[in-house]
Structure formats: structure tokens, C-alpha cells
Amino acid sequence: MTGAARAGGAEIVQRAAGVIVAKHRGDLAGAEALLGAFTSETEKAGAFYLLAEVALGLVRAQSGQSMDELVRELNLLLERALAGPPD
């Protein structure tokens, strides 16, 4: 990968992170604008994939868990979150 390709890859991953940051601070218009700046669905998916990979790597390094353990725990948390509050 060339330096220009790496720089472009870093920029799209930073844009994906910006979407998440904007959403969390309540700037939905900013998040939408950043999402609209992706040139394709493939670029958007790739950016969020790389962001997830880096984020999971950071958590794994801090927790000492294997990636399998970390993803298993993440899946359990997602299932609980998607199930919603108990009836």
C-alpha cells in the first residue's frame, strides 16, 4: 500500500470515527454530513470495518482477553441491548 493510499485509508477511518463522535454529542446533522461524504457503500463499510478492528484491538490489549473472548462478550452485550428492556 502506498503512502497516499494509507493516508486516504486513515482519512476515511477518521471520518467513520467522526460520525460516532458527532452522534454521541447530539450533532445528528454533522453525523449525517460525514456519512454523506463517503463515496460509496463499499468505502463506508470498509471504513467502519477498519475502525471496529482497531477499536477491538485496543480493548483486547487493555483487557488481556483473546479476540474470540472479546467478540463472544460483545455478542452477548449486543443480544441484551437489542432485546430491549424486560416486559
N, C-alpha and C positions, 0 to 999 in steps of 0.2 A: 504494500500500500504506500502510495506516495505521501509526502508531507501535506500536499494540498488536499488529498483525499481524506487523510486523518483530520485535518483542520475542519473540513466540511462535515465529517462524521461527528466531530466534537461539537460543532455548532448545532447540528440537528438534535443531538442528545441534550444539549443545554436548553434548546427550545422546548423539548419534552419536559424537562425539569421545571422550566418556567411556567408551563401550563399548570403543573401541580401546585407550584408556589402561588400563582395568581388565584387559583381556585380556593386554596386554603386561606388566603387573606380576603376572600369575598369579591375579588375582581373577576367576575364571570365574563365581562366583555373583553378584558385582557386575555383571559384563558382562551376564549373563542377566537380572538385575533391571532394568537400564537398557533392555535390548531389550524387556522386557515392559511397560515404561512407555509405549511408543508406542501410540497409539490405533488405528492401522490399518496395514496393509502399505503403503498409499499414503503415509502420513505417514513411515514408516520409510524407504521408498525415496527420498522427496523429501529427507529429512534427509541421508542418505548421499550422494545426488547433489550437494547443495549443498556438503557437506564436501569431496567429491572435487574439485569445481570450484574451491573456494578453495585447497585444497592444491596442485593442479596449477598454479594461477595463481602461488602463492608460489614453487614450483620453477622455473617459467618465468621469473619475474622475476629469480631468482638466477642461473639458468644462461644466460640470454640466448637460449635456444632458442625457436623458434616452437612453438605448441601442437601443430601437426602433427608436428614433430620429436620433441617430448617424448612424445606419445602413441605414436608409432612405436617409440621406445626402450622405453617401458613395456610395450608389447605383446610385444616380443622378450624382455624380462625375465620376463614372465608365462609365456610359452611355455616358457622354460628351467626356470622354477620348477615348473611343472605337469608337465613331462616327468619330473621326479624325477632321482635320481642315475643315472649311467650304469651299465648292467648289466655 
